[in-house]
Amino acid sequence: MPLTIEQLRGLIEKLGVPVRDVLRSDEPLARSLKLAERQLSDDDLIKIMVDNPDLIQRPIVVRGGEAVLCRPAEKVMKLL
């Protein structure tokens, strides 16, 4: 099931990172949309990522009130 705007916003808050840190800017779609070059609000970026889930960095692991962007995968150990 795809993430909603509210769910993605909540994940980003749990991660404690800027919205752009969750954007996969190296994806072909991100390049074609020139997302790295455009001045978009966080809300605009979140909507674009919800509409195009391939643009979301992953995996994101959630445990309780914490979340970790597990890239590299060894970062998941922070939650265990």
C-alpha positions in Angstrom: 0.0 0.0 0.0 1.5 3.4 -1.0 2.3 6.0 1.6 0.1 9.0 2.2 1.4 12.5 2.4 0.8 12.4 6.2 2.6 9.0 6.6 5.7 10.2 4.6 5.8 13.5 6.6 5.6 11.4 9.8 8.5 9.2 8.7 10.6 12.2 7.8 9.9 13.7 11.2 11.0 10.4 12.9 14.1 10.3 10.8 14.9 13.8 11.9 16.4 14.8 8.5 15.6 17.4 5.9 13.0 16.3 3.3 15.6 16.5 0.5 17.7 13.8 2.3 14.9 11.3 1.7 14.7 12.2 -2.1 16.5 9.8 -4.4 17.9 12.6 -6.6 19.9 10.2 -8.7 16.8 8.5 -10.1 16.1 9.2 -13.8 12.7 10.6 -12.9 14.3 13.1 -10.4 16.8 14.1 -13.1 14.1 14.5 -15.7 12.0 16.6 -13.3 15.2 18.6 -12.5 14.3 18.3 -8.8 17.8 19.1 -7.6 17.8 22.4 -9.5 14.3 23.5 -8.6 13.4 25.5 -5.5 10.5 23.4 -4.2 8.9 23.6 -0.7 9.0 20.6 1.5 5.3 20.0 1.0 5.8 20.0 -2.8 8.7 17.5 -2.5 6.7 15.2 -0.3 3.7 15.3 -2.7 6.1 14.4 -5.6 7.6 11.5 -3.6 4.2 10.2 -2.6 3.0 10.4 -6.3 6.3 8.7 -7.4 7.5 6.3 -4.6 10.6 5.4 -6.6 11.9 8.8 -5.5 11.9 7.8 -1.8 15.2 6.6 -0.3 14.8 3.2 1.2 14.8 1.1 3.2 13.4 3.1 6.1 13.1 1.0 9.2 10.7 2.1 12.0 10.7 0.9 15.6 8.4 2.6 18.0 9.0 6.4 17.7 12.3 6.0 15.9 13.2 5.6 12.2 16.4 5.1 10.4 17.2 5.4 6.8 19.2 2.1 6.4 21.6 3.1 3.7 24.0 1.4 4.1 22.0 -1.5 5.6 24.2 -1.7 8.7 22.5 1.4 10.0 19.5 -0.8 11.0 21.6 -1.9 14.0 20.9 1.6 15.6 17.3 0.4 16.2 18.1 -3.1 17.4 
